[in-house]
Amino acid sequence: MYNLSTSFDEYLRGEQKKYPQLKVQDIQLLRKSLEKEKQIPFISEKKLIAFLHSCYFDVEMARITAIECYKCYFEVPQLFCNLDPRADDVLLNYDCTSLGDLTYNLKSKNDRYLYWQFKDTNPEMLNYMAIFKVLYMWMERTLLTEGTFDGVIIIINTAGLSWRHILKLPIGAVSKLLKFLQEGLPLRLKMVHVLNTGPSVTMLLNIISPFIGKELMSKIMFHASGSINVFDHIPKNLLPFEVSGSGKSHNFYNDCFYEFITEYREWFLEQNCELKKYAVARN
């Protein structure tokens, strides 16, 4: 729909066709309100649209969300300022876990469905930060080239999860990333479906629940192993056949996902440099 050379005016027209409630004056108000915030860098007009959309076009909420988003960038710079689809940790994650956009060929503003599962359950290979990096790069590329959309539904297949994986959880970073997810995310998170739940999921939830607010918790739905009620919430034709869906293999979606973010590798590297320069200047 868009590319790096797409002008803001063209991008704005495309977004207003999808969401007529998007107003130029609200973008201008948001820009003006953020000029007073010295702890965050300049934000592009295209990104301002994402913040407005994520907050259902409430200018004050968009302002707060943008501030929290960039605060998290600098609190977890090893993630947000270090994005590279070809980095060693990201490539290792490709061998360990599968992350895909089940709606990869969607050309409308409808909800996007993301799916995750293990490829290799060896705990030594698991890198939580790399998973977040890949997910975040998808979000940035999607907002830049596809624009805003109604919302995202995340499906997490926990088959193979063990206590050994959970022991590797970086609590400090994860607590900040959960705050980002709840207070600084520039898109609408609709639901999180957790498949094949068991004792390990309970253990994980006990660890991270202190960092999860009521609103986010209300969006998480758990599905026990063998349960078919997930099809009441997610179209069966979308889910990979590995979880009894009629879609393609998770490997297909994963390959498309990595190709999608790798195409914009140079842009991610440029964004890293800009954020790092600002981080040095603000300190």
Legacy VTK file of the C-alpha trace (Angstrom):
# vtk DataFile Version 3.0
C-alpha trace
ASCII
DATASET POLYDATA
POINTS 283 float
0.000 0.000 0.000
2.819 2.412 0.924
6.624 2.450 0.666
9.507 4.515 2.034
9.029 7.177 -0.626
5.310 7.618 0.080
4.692 11.245 1.018
2.872 12.120 4.210
-0.018 13.636 2.232
-0.521 10.392 0.306
-0.201 8.351 3.502
-2.734 10.611 5.244
-5.252 10.292 2.412
-4.969 6.520 2.511
-5.467 6.406 6.279
-8.425 8.793 6.179
-10.137 6.539 3.637
-9.920 3.744 6.203
-10.714 5.926 9.216
-12.604 9.152 8.370
-12.377 10.174 12.041
-8.649 10.843 11.544
-8.352 14.646 11.438
-5.397 16.818 10.399
-6.077 19.177 13.299
-5.716 16.303 15.762
-2.327 15.397 14.282
-1.297 19.038 14.646
-2.566 19.180 18.246
-0.663 16.021 19.103
2.502 17.406 17.499
2.207 20.641 19.460
1.583 18.864 22.768
4.641 16.648 22.275
6.956 19.555 21.472
7.048 20.281 25.217
8.325 16.791 26.004
12.116 17.019 25.949
12.678 13.384 26.934
11.458 12.033 23.589
12.789 12.593 20.057
10.976 14.050 17.083
8.186 11.691 15.981
7.175 11.466 12.332
3.658 12.422 11.322
3.059 8.858 10.136
3.901 7.552 13.611
1.642 10.200 15.179
-1.218 8.734 13.138
-0.449 5.312 14.646
-0.606 6.720 18.182
-3.895 8.506 17.467
-5.386 5.387 15.920
-4.249 3.149 18.797
-6.054 5.482 21.211
-9.228 5.681 19.126
-8.332 9.253 18.110
-8.196 10.639 21.654
-5.434 13.269 21.427
-4.578 13.322 25.135
-4.401 9.545 25.377
-2.247 9.486 22.223
0.123 11.999 23.836
0.475 9.855 26.972
0.936 6.691 24.898
3.659 8.279 22.745
5.574 9.415 25.828
5.370 5.982 27.443
6.392 4.323 24.180
9.599 6.321 23.838
10.402 6.091 27.521
10.397 2.324 27.099
12.645 2.639 24.039
15.361 4.136 26.201
14.720 1.887 29.196
15.261 -1.213 27.049
17.746 0.030 24.420
19.153 -3.457 23.870
15.857 -4.185 22.130
14.416 -1.022 20.614
17.749 0.542 19.588
19.241 -2.679 18.290
16.930 -3.943 15.566
18.508 -6.010 12.808
16.703 -8.858 11.002
20.077 -10.464 10.280
21.561 -10.196 13.766
22.839 -13.441 15.267
20.191 -13.572 18.006
17.382 -12.987 15.511
18.678 -15.693 13.162
19.020 -18.125 16.064
15.447 -17.310 17.049
14.357 -18.331 13.549
15.713 -21.818 14.279
14.117 -21.950 17.737
10.661 -20.409 17.398
8.127 -19.730 14.677
6.348 -16.369 14.461
4.027 -15.604 11.598
1.285 -13.298 10.380
-1.621 -15.576 9.488
-3.145 -12.645 7.584
0.091 -11.857 5.716
-1.743 -11.258 2.420
-4.482 -9.059 3.900
-5.038 -5.831 1.951
-7.716 -4.298 4.154
-7.921 -2.648 7.578
-9.289 -5.818 9.198
-7.703 -7.464 12.251
-4.288 -9.108 11.929
-3.648 -12.527 13.486
-0.144 -13.365 14.717
0.848 -16.917 15.616
3.808 -18.207 17.696
5.088 -21.667 18.565
8.323 -23.541 19.208
10.350 -25.070 16.396
13.013 -26.411 18.753
12.244 -26.821 22.460
15.903 -26.803 23.543
15.924 -24.184 26.358
19.490 -23.188 25.497
18.285 -21.797 22.170
15.464 -19.680 23.545
16.007 -15.905 23.583
12.991 -13.921 24.788
14.420 -10.578 23.696
14.926 -11.832 20.146
11.247 -12.822 20.001
10.229 -9.311 21.053
12.615 -7.814 18.489
11.103 -9.794 15.635
7.577 -8.948 16.760
8.415 -5.255 17.072
10.082 -5.129 13.646
6.921 -6.621 12.139
4.824 -3.931 13.821
7.047 -1.087 12.617
7.218 -2.369 9.041
3.455 -3.009 8.950
2.543 0.476 10.199
4.975 2.029 7.740
3.931 0.142 4.612
0.383 -1.066 5.362
-0.760 1.690 7.698
-3.084 1.293 10.646
-5.604 -1.522 10.984
-8.445 -2.474 13.311
-6.338 -4.484 15.749
-4.067 -7.442 16.365
-4.926 -10.842 17.861
-1.958 -12.875 19.122
-2.051 -16.675 19.314
0.609 -18.340 21.474
0.959 -22.101 21.169
2.773 -23.146 24.364
3.212 -26.828 23.412
6.724 -27.806 24.530
7.067 -25.052 27.149
8.838 -26.242 30.305
10.123 -24.793 33.564
13.602 -24.689 32.000
12.377 -22.128 29.469
10.782 -20.058 32.229
13.995 -19.928 34.254
15.557 -17.986 31.362
12.950 -15.218 31.586
14.640 -11.784 32.026
12.203 -10.442 34.624
13.483 -6.858 34.628
13.238 -6.419 30.870
9.959 -8.329 30.608
8.319 -6.113 33.244
9.238 -3.040 31.175
8.056 -4.654 27.958
4.725 -5.530 29.552
4.403 -1.881 30.550
5.114 -0.934 26.939
2.474 -3.401 25.776
-0.110 -1.858 28.101
0.797 1.845 28.017
2.954 2.572 24.965
1.853 0.286 22.135
1.062 2.241 18.922
-1.571 -0.226 17.781
-4.714 -1.836 19.155
-4.178 -5.154 20.922
-7.509 -6.985 20.772
-6.879 -10.440 22.296
-4.191 -12.931 23.278
-5.081 -16.611 22.931
-2.816 -19.056 24.770
-3.066 -22.608 23.424
-2.106 -25.940 25.035
-1.946 -24.547 28.546
-0.621 -26.645 31.414
1.502 -26.399 34.580
4.305 -24.486 32.833
1.891 -21.779 31.682
0.560 -21.508 35.244
4.128 -21.136 36.511
4.877 -18.439 33.936
1.665 -16.562 34.705
2.449 -16.567 38.422
5.761 -14.862 37.664
4.512 -12.176 35.289
0.992 -11.525 36.655
2.206 -8.747 39.020
3.085 -6.763 35.874
-0.223 -7.371 34.086
-3.080 -4.957 34.669
-6.768 -5.829 34.682
-7.374 -4.544 31.153
-4.650 -6.701 29.605
-5.601 -9.716 31.727
-9.175 -9.436 30.458
-7.847 -9.807 26.913
-5.994 -13.079 27.601
-7.877 -16.324 26.987
-6.447 -19.724 27.889
-7.194 -22.923 25.974
-6.243 -26.295 27.487
-4.553 -29.016 25.450
-7.082 -30.716 23.196
-9.618 -27.903 23.475
-11.396 -26.877 20.296
-13.063 -23.749 21.675
-10.322 -21.658 20.080
-12.281 -22.062 16.825
-15.090 -20.059 18.425
-12.746 -17.066 18.414
-10.331 -17.603 15.530
-11.354 -18.690 12.011
-10.241 -22.282 11.471
-9.078 -21.494 7.950
-6.468 -19.113 9.397
-4.839 -21.405 11.943
-1.888 -23.591 10.852
-2.655 -27.245 10.295
-0.268 -28.110 13.160
-2.993 -26.899 15.564
-5.874 -28.528 13.662
-6.531 -25.488 11.519
-6.930 -25.601 7.759
-4.290 -22.996 7.017
-0.743 -23.536 5.822
2.132 -24.815 7.975
3.472 -22.421 10.603
6.819 -22.661 8.765
5.305 -20.985 5.708
4.018 -18.025 7.735
7.324 -17.799 9.600
9.320 -17.619 6.365
7.018 -14.865 5.044
7.405 -13.016 8.344
11.206 -12.984 8.214
11.231 -12.008 4.565
8.852 -9.155 5.366
11.099 -7.623 8.047
14.380 -8.377 6.247
13.278 -6.351 3.213
13.480 -3.246 5.405
16.772 -4.080 7.145
18.485 -0.851 6.043
15.604 1.219 7.387
15.820 -0.541 10.767
19.561 0.100 10.941
18.982 3.789 10.211
16.362 3.959 12.961
18.841 2.349 15.383
21.376 5.080 14.646
18.851 7.873 15.131
17.630 6.519 18.472
21.158 5.896 19.722
22.181 9.461 18.803
19.212 10.832 20.700
19.915 8.564 23.679
23.461 9.956 23.912
22.232 13.551 23.559
19.533 13.211 26.264
22.075 11.817 28.728
LINES 1 284
283 0 1 2 3 4 5 6 7 8 9 10 11 12 13 14 15 16 17 18 19 20 21 22 23 24 25 26 27 28 29 30 31 32 33 34 35 36 37 38 39 40 41 42 43 44 45 46 47 48 49 50 51 52 53 54 55 56 57 58 59 60 61 62 63 64 65 66 67 68 69 70 71 72 73 74 75 76 77 78 79 80 81 82 83 84 85 86 87 88 89 90 91 92 93 94 95 96 97 98 99 100 101 102 103 104 105 106 107 108 109 110 111 112 113 114 115 116 117 118 119 120 121 122 123 124 125 126 127 128 129 130 131 132 133 134 135 136 137 138 139 140 141 142 143 144 145 146 147 148 149 150 151 152 153 154 155 156 157 158 159 160 161 162 163 164 165 166 167 168 169 170 171 172 173 174 175 176 177 178 179 180 181 182 183 184 185 186 187 188 189 190 191 192 193 194 195 196 197 198 199 200 201 202 203 204 205 206 207 208 209 210 211 212 213 214 215 216 217 218 219 220 221 222 223 224 225 226 227 228 229 230 231 232 233 234 235 236 237 238 239 240 241 242 243 244 245 246 247 248 249 250 251 252 253 254 255 256 257 258 259 260 261 262 263 264 265 266 267 268 269 270 271 272 273 274 275 276 277 278 279 280 281 282
